[in-house]
Amino acid sequence: MKNRCTGVILAGGLNKRFIGKNKAFIRIYGKRVIDYIYTIFKELFEEIIIVTNDPVKYIEWDVRIVTDIMSERSSLTGIHTGLFFATNLYTFITACDTPFLKKEVVETIIDGIKPGYSVTIPETPNGLEPLCAVYSKNCIKPIEQQIIKQEFKIKQFFKKRRLNKIPENVLRDKDPDLLSFFNMNTPSDFVRAEQIAEKLEPDTETGCF
């Protein structure tokens, strides 16, 4: 059964640290990163949205494609756009560079949604994970106000919101090495991702790790 929650993939980054390459289309173990994410999303969500400023590149996927509403380029801007276009009260948001995202982790985060909380978010040894979290529609206006003030740090937004944190031990029960939170921000991250992929066994049905 699919969730009454929208799934949003942020694919609007400038990729400055990746020498201009689009991280969504980089292949890990022979498969594009965005294909791994889409495979999981289509099992979980009736509504899938890709936020991108280059929509033509994403027309092969059965998703709704939208572009940023506000001109400032940032992850916070992408979250704002995804929430604006989502038709559900809650939206799960991830970045386009997470090849090891696990379906079970996404389900765990979604299952943690509670009324009265603005954000349901994992907490790992690296801190809060804002690009693997569920946001409520009530976040739209305060995010918009923060962007207008030119304040683009997502964690700044959290300071005045009620957060439901998913603890590390619960996450490790589904993903022992917390690989769901691995992002490819640099070429060296890509090298590491290939090394990780070589040690993992992809699921025979989905092809995901």
Secondary structure, DSSP 8 states (H G I E B T S, - for coil): --BSSEEEEE-----GGGTT--GGG-EETTEEHHHHHHHHHHHHBS-EEEE-S-GGGGTTSSSEEE--SSSS-SHHHHHHHHHHH--SSEEEEEETT-TT--HHHHHHHHHT--TT-SEEEEEETTEE-TTEEEEEGGGHHHHHHHHHTT---HHHHHTTS-EEEE-HHHHHHH-TT-GGG----SHHHHHHHHHHHHHS---TTT---
